[in-house]
Each structure stands twice: as structure tokens, then as C-alpha cells.
Amino acid sequence: MEAEIKQPPHVLLIVDDDEDVHQITRIALRSLKYEGRGVKLLSAHSAGDAIRIMQGENQVSVILLDVVMESNEAGLEACRFIRDRIRNQFVRILLRTGQPGMAPEKKVVEEYGIDGYLSKGELTSTRLTTMVRTALKAYSEITEIESKRRSLESVNESIRDISGSVQWNTFRREA
């Protein structure tokens, strides 16, 4: 009987200036599993904290991001920083807002690379769990594709190296 290799948990980052939101999110997601892996929840209480965490942590799969924190668009600014400055296109960002008028859904999804939009007023534990699970699935698929792309790139580079070093001899046919 082979020993089962324990996979590390999926890392989720909760970004909200309201501690109650952190606590409720932890309760809602405490038993979530995807691909047999649980979740590890990190907390940030401001956009600045989220940016610092994302600069040092490359294993975050999903960010649950509030819009209005230290400013009316702090969450959107953090999102832009993560996508454009850090160039992290893999992490799935689920925007959560208690003030939908501050960040209209269609606009922010298109302009900021948001993967989901959740109104806090309409959010249930089941909906949150479903959205996070869907985001984890997307993250897993995207990172798997990227891993295979890198492998193919490595194979192509090796083939170029080999073919560049091989001397092709031409033989003349003597009549």
C-alpha cells in the first residue's frame, strides 16, 4: 500500500477592512475542499496589505477583494497593481462590494481583469463557496496549462540546441 502524498492547501486571500467579513468568510469556507485539498486563508485589512502579501506570496489561488477600503477605489487599485505591476494573471480575483454603485459590475470586470463580482448584500454562504470553488477550478486549469506550456517551451529549446550543434554532412554521389 502506497503512502498518500498530502497536497498543500489552496491559498486564499481575504482583503477587507471589516473584521466581521473576515470572520464570516472563514466560517463559510472552513470546510471547503477542491481536488482533495483544503484551504488556507490569509487576511489583509487594506489594499496596501494585499499588495504586500501578493508581492511576497506567489501561491495565492483566489483573492476575495473588497472595493471600498482606505479609499473608494482601493480594491480596484490593488487589482490593477496585481495584474499590471506584479503581472499576476493567474490568481483569480473575486470582487466583493457592499456598494455596487461604486464599482459597476460590467465596467470593473472588463477593465480590471476581475473573475467574479459578488454583492455583499446578496451573498450567501452557499454562493460564496460555489464562487470560490469555481475560481479554484479555473486557477488549477490555468496553472496546469501554463506548466505544460513551459514544458513544451523547454523541449523546443532543447531541440533547437541539439539541431544547432549537429553538423549535417552532405554526401556527394559519385558517378
C-alpha positions in Angstrom: 0.0 0.0 0.0 1.5 3.3 -1.1 1.6 6.3 1.2 -0.7 9.1 0.0 1.1 12.3 -0.7 -0.6 15.1 1.2 -1.1 18.1 -1.1 -0.7 21.6 0.4 -3.9 23.6 0.8 -5.1 26.1 -1.7 -4.2 29.6 -0.5 -7.0 32.3 -0.5 -6.5 35.9 0.4 -9.4 37.8 2.1 -9.0 41.5 1.6 -11.5 43.6 3.5 -11.3 46.4 6.1 -14.2 44.9 8.1 -13.0 42.2 10.5 -16.5 40.7 10.6 -16.3 40.0 6.9 -13.0 38.0 7.6 -14.7 36.0 10.3 -17.8 35.2 8.3 -15.7 34.2 5.3 -13.6 31.9 7.5 -16.7 30.2 8.8 -18.2 29.9 5.4 -15.1 28.4 3.8 -13.7 26.4 6.7 -14.7 23.0 5.2 -14.2 23.8 1.6 -12.1 21.3 -0.4 -11.2 21.2 -4.0 -9.2 18.3 -5.6 -8.9 16.8 -2.1 -7.1 19.9 -0.8 -8.4 22.2 1.9 -7.9 25.9 2.0 -5.5 28.2 3.9 -7.0 31.7 4.4 -4.7 34.7 4.6 -6.0 38.1 5.7 -5.3 41.7 4.6 -7.2 44.6 6.0 -6.3 47.1 3.3 -5.3 47.3 -0.3 -1.8 48.1 0.7 -1.6 45.0 2.9 -2.9 42.9 0.0 -0.3 44.3 -2.4 2.5 43.5 0.1 1.2 39.9 0.6 0.9 39.4 -3.2 4.5 40.7 -3.8 5.8 38.1 -1.3 3.4 35.2 -1.8 3.2 33.5 -5.2 0.9 30.7 -4.2 -2.4 32.6 -3.8 -5.0 31.0 -5.9 -8.0 33.3 -5.2 -8.4 36.8 -3.8 -11.7 37.9 -2.2 -11.3 41.6 -2.7 -13.4 44.4 -1.2 -13.6 47.6 -3.3 -14.0 50.4 -0.8 -11.4 50.3 2.0 -8.8 53.1 2.6 -10.3 54.9 -0.5 -13.4 54.5 -2.7 -11.3 52.5 -5.3 -8.6 50.9 -3.1 -9.6 47.4 -4.1 -9.6 48.3 -7.8 -6.2 49.9 -7.4 -4.9 46.8 -5.8 -6.3 44.7 -8.6 -4.6 46.8 -11.2 -1.3 46.6 -9.3 -1.6 42.8 -9.1 -2.5 42.4 -12.8 -0.3 45.1 -14.3 2.7 45.7 -12.0 3.2 42.3 -10.5 1.9 40.7 -13.7 0.0 38.0 -11.9 -2.6 36.9 -14.4 -3.1 33.5 -12.8 -4.7 34.5 -9.4 -8.5 34.6 -9.7 -9.9 37.8 -8.2 -13.5 37.8 -6.9 -14.6 41.3 -6.2 -16.9 41.8 -3.2 -18.6 45.0 -2.6 -21.2 46.4 -0.3 -21.6 49.4 -2.6 -22.2 48.1 -6.1 -22.7 51.7 -7.5 -19.1 52.5 -6.6 -17.8 49.7 -8.9 -20.3 48.9 -11.7 -20.0 45.1 -12.5 -19.6 45.3 -16.3 -17.0 48.1 -16.1 -14.8 46.6 -13.5 -14.9 43.0 -14.9 -13.8 44.3 -18.3 -11.3 46.9 -17.1 -9.6 45.2 -14.2 -9.5 41.5 -15.1 -12.0 40.6 -12.4 -13.1 36.9 -12.4 -16.2 37.3 -10.4 -18.4 40.0 -8.9 -20.2 39.5 -5.6 -22.6 42.0 -4.0 -22.2 41.6 -0.2 -25.9 42.2 0.2 -26.8 39.3 -1.9 -24.0 37.0 -0.8 -24.9 33.7 0.9 -22.5 31.1 2.3 -23.5 28.7 -0.5 -23.0 31.3 -3.2 -19.6 32.3 -1.7 -18.5 28.6 -1.5 -19.6 28.0 -5.1 -17.8 31.1 -6.5 -14.6 30.2 -4.7 -14.7 26.6 -5.8 -15.3 27.7 -9.4 -12.4 30.2 -9.1 -10.1 27.4 -7.7 -11.1 25.2 -10.6 -10.2 27.9 -13.1 -6.9 28.6 -11.3 -6.0 24.9 -11.3 -6.7 24.7 -15.0 -4.9 27.9 -15.9 -1.8 26.9 -13.9 -1.8 23.4 -15.4 -1.9 24.8 -18.9 1.0 27.2 -18.1 3.0 24.3 -16.7 2.5 22.4 -19.9 3.3 25.4 -22.0 6.6 25.8 -20.1 7.5 22.2 -20.6 6.9 22.4 -24.3 8.9 25.6 -24.4 11.8 23.7 -22.7 11.5 20.8 -25.1 11.5 23.2 -28.1 14.6 24.9 -26.7 16.4 21.6 -26.3 15.6 20.6 -29.9 16.9 23.9 -31.2 20.1 23.4 -29.1 20.6 19.9 -30.4 19.8 20.7 -34.1 22.1 23.7 -33.9 25.0 21.6 -32.7 24.6 18.7 -35.1 26.7 19.0 -38.2 24.8 17.9 -41.2 27.0 16.3 -43.7 26.1 16.1 -47.3 27.2 13.3 -49.4 28.0 13.6 -53.0 27.1 10.9 -55.2 30.0 9.8 -57.4 29.1 8.8 -60.9 
